[in-house]
Amino acid sequence: MFGMGVPEIGLILVVALLVFGPEKLPGIAKQAAGFVRTVRQMAENAKNDLGREMGEDFSDLDLRSLDPREIVRRNILDVDDTTPAAVKETRILRPGEKPPFDPEAT
C-alpha cells in the first residue's frame, strides 16, 4: 500500500501511539476511516454525475482510458489488455549493450 511495507506501517503506528496516546487513537482512526469513506463516496458521486450529464452515448466510458499515459501505451506502443505480459515489460540492457536506435525517429 503506497509503497510501504510492514516495518513502515508499524513505525507510523508506534509514533501515532506516542503522539496521541492509547485513549485517543481509536477515535482518530475512526475519523480517518470516515474521511476515506466520504472521499470515496464523493468520487463515486462525481463519476455518476459525469456519466448522467454526458448521456447514454458515454455510459460505457472508462475514465482510465482518458489518461495520457494509457493513450500513448495503447496507440503508440501498441500495448493493450490483450497484449501478452512479456511484451508489456521493458527490457533492461546488459552492460555494454547499445540501446535500439531508429534513425527515422529523429
PLY file of the C-alpha trace (Angstrom):
ply
format ascii 1.0
element vertex 106
property float x
property float y
property float z
element edge 105
property int vertex1
property int vertex2
end_header
0.00 0.00 0.00
1.57 3.29 -1.18
4.93 1.53 -1.43
5.09 0.94 2.32
5.89 -2.35 3.95
5.08 -3.75 7.35
8.02 -2.02 9.13
7.00 1.43 7.86
3.36 0.95 8.83
4.44 -0.35 12.25
6.64 2.70 12.79
3.77 5.03 11.88
1.50 3.22 14.36
4.10 3.46 17.14
4.64 7.19 16.51
0.87 7.77 16.42
0.52 5.87 19.68
3.22 8.01 21.30
1.85 11.30 19.96
-1.89 10.80 20.52
-1.91 8.25 23.33
-3.80 4.97 23.57
-7.08 6.59 24.64
-7.37 8.98 21.65
-6.00 6.66 18.95
-9.25 4.68 18.31
-11.20 7.92 17.85
-8.63 9.27 15.42
-8.67 6.00 13.46
-12.46 6.19 13.29
-12.28 9.77 11.98
-9.69 8.79 9.37
-11.87 5.89 8.20
-14.87 8.22 7.96
-12.81 10.69 5.92
-11.70 7.98 3.49
-15.29 6.74 3.19
-16.52 10.29 2.48
-13.86 10.89 -0.19
-14.71 7.59 -1.91
-18.41 8.45 -1.86
-17.70 11.92 -3.30
-15.62 10.41 -6.10
-18.33 7.87 -6.90
-20.99 10.61 -6.94
-18.86 12.77 -9.25
-18.37 9.82 -11.60
-22.11 9.09 -11.63
-22.96 12.77 -12.21
-20.48 12.95 -15.07
-21.96 9.83 -16.67
-25.50 11.14 -16.27
-24.63 14.56 -17.75
-22.77 13.07 -20.72
-25.74 10.90 -21.66
-26.19 7.37 -22.89
-23.55 7.69 -25.62
-20.83 7.84 -23.00
-22.33 5.50 -20.40
-19.67 2.85 -21.05
-16.81 5.38 -20.99
-13.85 4.26 -18.90
-12.20 7.30 -17.33
-8.87 5.49 -17.17
-8.84 5.40 -20.97
-8.52 9.21 -20.91
-5.19 9.08 -19.08
-2.46 10.35 -21.47
-0.11 7.56 -20.41
-2.77 4.99 -21.28
-3.39 6.65 -24.66
0.33 6.52 -25.51
0.60 2.94 -24.30
-2.40 1.82 -26.33
-1.90 3.79 -29.57
1.83 4.37 -29.95
3.31 1.38 -28.18
0.51 -0.94 -29.38
0.08 -2.34 -25.88
-3.44 -3.11 -24.70
-5.20 -5.56 -22.42
-4.79 -8.39 -24.93
-1.01 -7.92 -25.28
0.99 -10.66 -23.51
2.73 -9.62 -20.30
6.15 -10.45 -21.78
5.66 -7.79 -24.46
4.48 -5.17 -21.94
7.62 -5.45 -19.82
10.57 -3.25 -20.64
13.86 -4.95 -21.31
16.91 -3.99 -19.25
20.07 -3.60 -21.30
23.10 -5.66 -20.37
26.37 -3.85 -19.57
27.94 -2.64 -22.80
24.80 -3.30 -24.86
23.71 -0.39 -27.04
20.09 0.74 -26.89
17.98 0.38 -30.04
18.23 3.35 -32.39
15.81 4.39 -35.10
17.37 6.97 -37.48
13.94 7.82 -38.90
12.57 8.76 -35.47
14.80 11.82 -35.05
0 1
1 2
2 3
3 4
4 5
5 6
6 7
7 8
8 9
9 10
10 11
11 12
12 13
13 14
14 15
15 16
16 17
17 18
18 19
19 20
20 21
21 22
22 23
23 24
24 25
25 26
26 27
27 28
28 29
29 30
30 31
31 32
32 33
33 34
34 35
35 36
36 37
37 38
38 39
39 40
40 41
41 42
42 43
43 44
44 45
45 46
46 47
47 48
48 49
49 50
50 51
51 52
52 53
53 54
54 55
55 56
56 57
57 58
58 59
59 60
60 61
61 62
62 63
63 64
64 65
65 66
66 67
67 68
68 69
69 70
70 71
71 72
72 73
73 74
74 75
75 76
76 77
77 78
78 79
79 80
80 81
81 82
82 83
83 84
84 85
85 86
86 87
87 88
88 89
89 90
90 91
91 92
92 93
93 94
94 95
95 96
96 97
97 98
98 99
99 100
100 101
101 102
102 103
103 104
104 105
